[in-house]
Amino acid sequence: MQCILLFILRARILVLLTEALLSANVQAGIAPPYYGLDRPALEYELPPLQYALDGLEPYIDEETMHMHYFGHHAMYTEAMNWALKEWRKYLKEKHASRISIIDILRNQSRVPDKHRNSLRKNGGGYVNHVLYWSVMSPNPTNEIRVPEGLLAEEIAGQFTSFQNFKEKFTEAAMSSVGSGYVWLCRNASSQGSKGLAIVTTGNEDNPIVRDLRPMLVLDLWEHAFYLKHRHKRSKHITDWWYLVDWTLVEQLDKWWKGAKMHDEL
């Protein structure tokens, strides 16, 4: 009983401290959550958000954000770190601490069977949520934002227009069965607009295993919208478009171009 109480107290203190940090981060400005994903770490942290938990209102409510961030994302973070720790016991003579979570997800077939499923699920869940938070921002104008410059030209070149891209992305989200994500990705081996693709993944899979670089992501798991929209995924998708910040999408795209990745584990 005492252990349970201590665990609850510790969890509550963590929530309070993180909420305080979130508030401070909004004022001070911080690096994007994905910074460091391509770097090895003994333990990855639940990355601070760039906005307050109520900052995405009215499109994503504060209660959903609190549950999604402190509940689901924190759970994936803890489970991933535990799996990494267990794997390092197995690889202690091979410097496993020098392998980034991005490299692990890109080379899952090289992860021992004993640890592969856990790292695929929890590592994928960790990274997917990091990217999901990274391309949204508060929208006080309540108008859907659009890409500009080169990215706008690339989207138009691949999908004929931004509106057509938006419709195809929405269609992919609506037709996706079960839990998962829909992504706009850049093919690392292609150049120009032909390198852009809309893809869907199930559960916590990430398109980087296909040598794709995710630029934009929509979370289709019910926990991302159930408190606000119940079973109505279409309303979640409609609301999400108001939160997409194309400046942040461009920043993520540029980050991938400079990310340091390795194929050896």
C-alpha positions as CSV (number, residue, x, y, z in Angstrom):
1,M,0.0,0.0,0.0
2,Q,2.8,2.4,0.9
3,C,4.5,1.7,-2.4
4,I,1.4,2.5,-4.3
5,L,1.0,5.8,-2.5
6,L,4.6,6.7,-3.2
7,F,4.1,5.9,-6.9
8,I,1.0,8.0,-7.1
9,L,2.7,10.9,-5.3
10,R,5.8,10.6,-7.5
11,A,3.5,10.7,-10.6
12,R,1.6,13.7,-9.4
13,I,4.8,15.6,-8.6
14,L,6.1,14.8,-12.1
15,V,2.9,16.1,-13.7
16,L,3.1,19.3,-11.7
17,L,6.8,19.9,-12.5
18,T,6.2,19.2,-16.2
19,E,3.2,21.5,-16.3
20,A,5.4,24.3,-14.8
21,L,8.1,23.6,-17.3
22,L,5.6,23.7,-20.2
23,S,4.5,27.1,-19.0
24,A,8.0,28.3,-18.8
25,N,8.9,26.9,-22.2
26,V,6.0,28.7,-23.9
27,Q,7.5,32.0,-22.6
28,A,11.1,31.3,-23.2
29,G,11.0,29.3,-26.5
30,I,12.7,25.9,-26.8
31,A,14.1,23.6,-29.4
32,P,11.7,21.5,-31.3
33,P,10.8,18.2,-29.6
34,Y,12.5,16.1,-32.3
35,Y,16.0,17.5,-31.6
36,G,18.1,14.7,-30.4
37,L,16.1,11.8,-31.9
38,D,19.1,11.0,-34.2
39,R,21.5,11.0,-31.2
40,P,22.3,8.1,-28.9
41,A,21.0,8.5,-25.4
42,L,21.1,6.4,-22.3
43,E,17.6,7.5,-21.6
44,Y,15.2,9.6,-23.7
45,E,13.0,12.2,-22.0
46,L,9.4,13.1,-22.5
47,P,10.1,16.2,-24.6
48,P,8.6,19.5,-23.5
49,L,5.8,20.9,-25.7
50,Q,6.1,24.2,-27.4
51,Y,2.7,25.4,-26.3
52,A,0.5,25.1,-23.1
53,L,-1.8,22.2,-22.7
54,D,-4.8,24.4,-23.5
55,G,-2.9,26.2,-26.3
56,L,-4.5,24.1,-29.1
57,E,-8.1,24.9,-28.0
58,P,-10.7,24.8,-29.4
59,Y,-9.5,22.2,-31.8
60,I,-7.9,19.9,-29.3
61,D,-9.2,20.3,-25.8
62,E,-7.0,20.6,-22.7
63,E,-8.3,17.4,-21.2
64,T,-7.3,15.4,-24.3
65,M,-3.9,17.0,-24.4
66,H,-3.3,16.2,-20.7
67,M,-4.3,12.5,-21.1
68,H,-2.5,12.1,-24.5
69,Y,0.8,13.7,-23.4
70,F,1.1,12.7,-19.7
71,G,-0.7,9.4,-20.3
72,H,0.0,7.8,-23.6
73,H,3.2,9.6,-24.7
74,A,4.7,9.3,-21.2
75,M,3.9,5.6,-21.1
76,Y,5.6,5.0,-24.5
77,T,8.6,7.0,-23.2
78,E,9.0,4.9,-20.0
79,A,8.4,1.6,-21.8
80,M,10.9,2.4,-24.5
81,N,13.6,3.4,-22.0
82,W,13.0,0.2,-20.1
83,A,13.3,-1.8,-23.4
84,L,16.5,0.0,-24.3
85,K,18.0,-0.7,-20.8
86,E,17.2,-4.4,-21.1
87,W,18.7,-4.6,-24.6
88,R,21.9,-2.9,-23.4
89,K,22.3,-5.6,-20.9
90,Y,22.4,-8.0,-23.8
91,L,24.7,-5.7,-25.9
92,K,26.8,-4.4,-23.1
93,E,30.0,-5.3,-24.9
94,K,28.8,-3.7,-28.2
95,H,28.2,-0.2,-27.0
96,A,24.5,-0.2,-27.5
97,S,24.2,3.2,-25.8
98,R,25.7,4.6,-29.0
99,I,22.6,3.7,-31.1
100,S,19.9,6.3,-31.6
101,I,16.2,5.5,-31.5
102,I,15.9,6.6,-35.1
103,D,18.6,4.1,-36.2
104,I,17.0,1.4,-34.2
105,L,13.6,2.0,-35.9
106,R,15.2,2.2,-39.3
107,N,17.0,-1.2,-38.7
108,Q,14.4,-3.2,-36.8
109,S,15.3,-6.4,-38.5
110,R,18.7,-6.3,-36.8
111,V,17.2,-6.0,-33.3
112,P,17.1,-9.3,-31.5
113,D,13.7,-11.0,-31.4
114,K,13.5,-10.7,-27.7
115,H,13.5,-6.8,-27.8
116,R,12.2,-6.1,-31.4
117,N,8.5,-5.9,-30.7
118,S,8.8,-3.8,-27.6
119,L,11.1,-1.3,-29.3
120,R,9.0,-1.3,-32.5
121,K,5.8,-0.5,-30.5
122,N,7.2,1.8,-27.8
123,G,10.0,3.4,-29.7
124,G,7.6,4.0,-32.6
125,G,5.0,5.4,-30.2
126,Y,7.6,7.7,-28.7
127,V,8.9,9.1,-32.0
128,N,5.4,9.3,-33.6
129,H,4.1,11.4,-30.8
130,V,7.2,13.6,-30.8
131,L,6.6,14.4,-34.5
132,Y,2.8,14.8,-34.0
133,W,3.3,17.5,-31.4
134,S,6.0,19.2,-33.5
135,V,3.9,20.3,-36.5
136,M,1.0,21.9,-34.7
137,S,0.7,25.3,-33.0
138,P,-2.0,27.5,-31.6
139,N,-4.1,29.2,-34.2
140,P,-5.7,32.5,-32.9
141,T,-6.9,33.5,-36.4
142,N,-9.0,30.3,-36.8
143,E,-8.1,30.1,-40.4
144,I,-6.5,27.1,-42.1
145,R,-2.9,27.9,-42.8
146,V,-1.2,27.0,-46.1
147,P,2.4,26.2,-47.2
148,E,4.5,28.9,-48.9
149,G,7.6,29.1,-51.0
150,L,9.4,26.0,-52.2
151,L,7.3,23.6,-50.2
152,A,4.1,25.0,-51.7
153,E,5.5,24.5,-55.1
154,E,6.5,21.0,-54.4
155,I,3.1,20.1,-53.1
156,A,1.5,21.7,-56.1
157,G,3.9,19.8,-58.4
158,Q,3.1,16.5,-56.8
159,F,-0.6,16.9,-56.1
160,T,-1.6,19.6,-58.6
161,S,-2.7,22.0,-55.8
162,F,-2.7,22.4,-52.1
163,Q,-6.5,21.8,-52.0
164,N,-6.1,18.5,-53.9
165,F,-3.3,17.5,-51.5
166,K,-5.6,18.3,-48.5
167,E,-8.4,16.2,-50.0
168,K,-6.1,13.2,-50.7
169,F,-4.6,13.4,-47.2
170,T,-8.1,13.6,-45.6
171,E,-9.3,10.7,-47.7
172,A,-6.3,8.6,-46.6
173,A,-7.1,9.4,-43.0
174,M,-10.8,8.6,-43.3
175,S,-10.2,5.3,-45.2
176,S,-7.5,4.1,-42.8
177,V,-8.8,1.2,-40.7
178,G,-8.1,0.9,-37.0
179,S,-5.5,2.8,-35.1
180,G,-2.5,4.4,-36.7
181,Y,-1.3,7.5,-38.5
182,V,-1.3,9.3,-41.9
183,W,1.8,11.1,-43.0
184,L,3.2,13.4,-45.6
185,C,6.7,12.1,-46.3
186,R,9.7,12.8,-48.4
187,N,11.5,9.9,-50.1
188,A,15.1,10.2,-49.1
189,S,16.2,8.7,-52.5
190,S,14.1,11.1,-54.7
191,Q,14.6,14.7,-55.6
192,G,12.0,17.5,-55.9
193,S,8.2,17.1,-55.7
194,K,8.3,13.5,-56.9
195,G,9.8,12.7,-53.5
196,L,6.6,13.6,-51.7
197,A,4.1,10.9,-50.7
198,I,1.1,10.4,-48.5
199,V,1.3,7.2,-46.6
200,T,-0.5,5.5,-43.7
201,T,0.9,3.3,-41.0
202,G,-0.9,1.0,-38.5
203,N,-0.5,1.0,-34.8
204,E,2.8,2.6,-33.9
205,D,4.7,1.9,-37.1
206,N,6.8,4.7,-38.5
207,P,7.5,5.3,-42.3
208,I,11.2,5.7,-41.7
209,V,11.5,1.9,-42.0
210,R,10.7,2.5,-45.7
211,D,13.4,5.1,-46.1
212,L,10.8,7.9,-45.9
213,R,11.3,11.1,-43.9
214,P,8.0,12.2,-42.2
215,M,7.2,15.9,-42.5
216,L,3.6,16.0,-41.4
217,V,1.6,13.5,-39.3
218,L,-1.9,13.1,-38.0
219,D,-2.6,10.8,-35.1
220,L,-5.7,8.6,-35.8
221,W,-5.8,6.7,-32.5
222,E,-9.1,7.2,-30.8
223,H,-7.3,8.5,-27.7
224,A,-6.3,11.5,-29.8
225,F,-9.9,12.7,-30.1
226,Y,-12.4,10.5,-28.3
227,L,-13.0,12.8,-25.3
228,K,-14.0,15.6,-27.6
229,H,-15.4,13.9,-30.7
230,R,-16.3,10.4,-29.4
231,H,-16.2,8.1,-32.5
232,K,-16.4,10.9,-35.1
233,R,-12.9,10.7,-36.6
234,S,-14.0,13.1,-39.4
235,K,-14.4,16.0,-36.9
236,H,-11.0,15.3,-35.5
237,I,-9.5,15.5,-39.0
238,T,-11.3,18.7,-39.8
239,D,-10.1,20.3,-36.5
240,W,-6.6,19.2,-37.0
241,W,-6.1,21.1,-40.3
242,Y,-6.5,24.3,-38.3
243,L,-3.5,23.4,-36.2
244,V,-1.1,22.4,-38.9
245,D,1.7,25.0,-38.9
246,W,3.5,24.8,-42.3
247,T,6.5,26.8,-41.0
248,L,7.0,24.0,-38.5
249,V,6.5,21.4,-41.2
250,E,9.3,23.0,-43.2
251,Q,11.6,23.0,-40.1
252,L,11.1,19.3,-39.6
253,D,11.8,18.7,-43.3
254,K,15.0,20.6,-43.0
255,W,16.0,18.8,-39.8
256,W,15.7,15.4,-41.6
257,K,18.1,16.6,-44.3
258,G,20.8,17.2,-41.6
259,A,20.0,14.3,-39.3
260,K,22.8,11.9,-38.7
261,M,21.8,8.3,-39.3
262,H,23.6,5.0,-39.5
263,D,22.7,1.6,-40.7
264,E,24.9,-0.5,-38.4
265,L,23.6,-1.6,-35.0
